[in-house]
């Protein structure tokens, strides 16, 4: 069976929403990475200032925030964030498909699955991704790939058993939407930076403990100069506690928007919202954790395999929008 | 050199860059459309290859449906011979209608459902027909982008200069997609 061997450059055309979404996605990835890198750099600056602060008034403390040690700290963390993201973007997809415990299947083993993946690749004008199966009865599916020319779509055995052809087509269309919109790349870059901010905050809180205690002793001997130190420490505590939460919320918000976009992209490919609606209903009823899924990979799946977020109370912390919202938006597409 | 010379040089460079970029976008658009068209072609050929196989495996079981089988084979042969987008579109639509009718009739023969060979061929044909329509969808999207550039100012100046022309939409009207009706006049 012949499939496109190379993806035509979409740069020449602006005719489809899909290609415009790709460009917007790339642009937002850069913006988000910049913001998150700035948060990490801010933490670095504060740590640098706290570590080298020799005691003094509030004014001295603010001076220290723009001093050489603070700038050095900021540069170190900005650089670390950039390098780490770069490394993960270059090698990340292998790690992720390894975690989920998925095995590649041949055309002879799963002809219909291969056919549907080929159909959706044609609809998207993208090269055919590798086709993987996870041997578990829980129905679910995921997509991974740092670039459209080297991507993979995985489904569970349970999914193949539960869904009919058009429902399976809707799910594969959703995953192909993730690949075309470069969502794996996006979410990996975001995840890496969020992880870095969490780590930096942890380091900040610890370094403040022993750094702060050392200074405390010296300020005891000269207690009049303690004001500036206290301000820096409080600033650092606040930032070290808030930054990881803020970064996490940004990550979840981005993840939910990507799900909506992939749902819409699926319908754009299949022109059949009923398939995806039916699939989502079946998938959510049967969603359960299965071996190989962790917090690090939950956002890759079409329905969250770890937690059910049907209630609005947890909406801010959900990787996926509530099912009824997804179905409501799909019905709007009819 | 005075300021006005520099301004003229700047304008010439800017126009040159725009010319280059517009030309490259037109080339990329035309290649994407051609690639999409060749995909449709590949899938149409595959369907032409699959249909005789399916007819072969079902013809014994479907003894009373010789008329439908004959229609399918005739539609297939007409589609193989068709040339040009308009004729191909019509012939393939007729073929789709014929195979749809065949699939519907096959529902009446449970022994076919139990035959792995038949089920496999049916899946391949279904997939191929889907691939044809998805390729056509992508082709039409690609064409729209190219045609927009060929028609709109100022890209149309470049397009005219280098011989980029509009490419035809590949539409199969709903009326032609339906099973042909017998005309009782």
Interface residues (C-beta under 8 A of the other chain):
Chain A: X1 X2 X4 X8 X9 X10 X11 X12 X13 X14 X15 X16 X111 X112 X115 X116 X118 X119 X120 X122 X123 X124 X125 X165 X169 X269 X271
Chain B: X24 X25 X26 X27 X28 X29 X31 X32 X35 X36 X39 X42 X43 X46 X120 X123 X124 X126 X127 X130 X131 X134 X135 X137 X138 X141 X142 X143 X144 X145 X146 X148 X149
